[in-house]
Amino acid sequence: MAATDMAPGRSRWGEGLLLAAIALFCVFPFYWMVTTSLKTQVVALADPPVWWFTPTLANYAEVLFEDRVGVALVNSLIVAVFTTALAVALGCPAAYALARFEFRGKRDLWFWFITNRFVSPVVLAFPVFLISREVGLRDTHLALILMYLTFCLPIVIWICTDQFRSVPRELDEAALLEGASQWRIFRSIALPLAMPGVAVSAILSFIFAWNELLFAYILAPNRAKTAPAMAVTFMEGYDVPFGKIMATSTLIVIPVLIFALLASRHLVRGLTMGAVK
């Protein structure tokens, strides 16, 4: 009996140690990024690494007030928010139509939406650069928003279509019998019930628009430069200011964490949708 009673305890200890190891593996890069942002260049390059040091905010002050990272963060926020809002506003009705209605070419339209996400950004970089320059959109927020929308819209449609399919059709039929219009059914019944999927697609769209580097570097070199593109400009030749790069990276990560925490309730439900029938 004693050996039998000890087995579950050992199993729980083993699971706890495994989870702790996985958590440490996932969290350590963020810990290293934040701590490096609080080090001077000499301490950051020390070999072996210095674990105990006097933290300094000099890197944050320098990137925010001297290197215009604050302006780049505002540019990133503008682009990410508008891209996410447009992707959700356009993608949700399209996903609802694909989930609820039958029409000619539906399968081809669905396939077209999904395959748009398969296109490599590198293939589009040069044509998009030429087009934006010819129409006068280069170095503007609108150029980045339109470009990111082509990648975020398929994400929203893909996730939300499956979410709308999980909403019982009987609810739509009951609302129709009560005289509700199709738009009201979508707005008042289907959309609230599909909110977990909408939240997941919004978070993924925001993260993509916030972190994207290639098009930001090509289409917005000056006035509309975003934070990821600004972080790359710190690497010049053999001079790599690790403290400034890590401070900028920390400032880039914080808004995404805040957005994910605010939507965490819907995020958990959205990630587990379809797991239980």
ABEGO torsion letter per residue (X at the ends): XAAAAAAAAAAAAAAAAAAAAAAAAAAAAAAAAAAAAABBAAAAABOBBBABBBBBAAAAAAAAAAAGAAAAAAAAAAAAAAAAAAAAAAAAAAAAAAAABBBBGAAAAAAAAAAAAABBAAAAAAAAAAAAAAAGABGBAAAAAAAAAAAAAAAAAAAAAAAAAABBAAAAAAAAAAGBBAAAAAAAAAAAAAAAAAAAAAAAAAAAAAABAAAAAAABABAABBAAAAAAAABBEABBBAAAAAAAAAAAAAAAAAAAAAAAAAAAAAAABGABX
